[in-house]
Amino acid sequence: MNNPWFRLYSEIIDDPKLLMLSFEDRWHYVALLCLKNNGVLDAERDESRLMRKIALKLGLSINSLEEVKRRLMEEQLIDENYHPLAWNKRQYRSDSSAERVRKHREKKRLEKESKNEGVTACNGDVTKNVTHNENIQSSEPLDLQGLESMKQQCNVTVTPPEAEAEAEAEAETEQISTTTRPNELEKFEMHDRWKPSAEAEALARLQCFLEYEKLDTPENRGEFISYWKTQFRGGFLTRLTSDEWTHKYIKDLKRKVTYGNFQKRSTSSSNSKSASARARLLHQKLQANESEMG
């Protein structure tokens, strides 16, 4: 369908097949629906290249992706080529506006041709009347003002309200289709004006990463940008798609949270060990004093 959206039904939250999956695999299934909708699964014919693309989109290794595929196939959610099994049942060709736009344009073309034929016939009648009046020998002056008014009436194009509404709908559709949108598969190097994609918060929530909004600060963004602007691989800067950069940014913030918790645990553990050592030392001194006094 290659639409910017697809149908996701509210009953998915109670679907027995999805309830059998872990939270991570539920997101993996939704991600495969997205790849099906934007044409990635259908466009790539080479199986190995397709696996690499899917693994890159889902942030998984090839081995992990094969395990995800096995688990989703066990629940009869996808086939061996990663295609969702119920896609044609749940999605409709009528969701695409391409056919409606084509019919509307064809209708407008026929209306325009019909109006042009009517204007041509009307102008022909005006010319015929002028010629006929010139041939009449009469003392009465020729009504040129009336002829000019007749020409203007013939050339006026009246647009019915329905046609205006359809024209506005067509203009809106064309504006949406021609709006500059970054190619989802276009890779680029990290730059100073980079920002996470608009779906970043939703992606973070799907990964149960609730600290994203709090940690998405200018300082963390700046640190992320400055780091990847200096990472050369094979003599070249790293190039990723917009979604891949966003996914990497979320993973970087998650690592910050994990590392911070580890540091806290290590610090508290070291503090408790120090307190225990001091307690043992004090106890030994008290025993030594008692033995001397005894």
Order of alpha helices (4+ residues) and beta strands (2+ residues): alpha-alpha-alpha-alpha-alpha-alpha-alpha-alpha-alpha-beta-alpha-alpha-alpha-beta-beta-beta-alpha
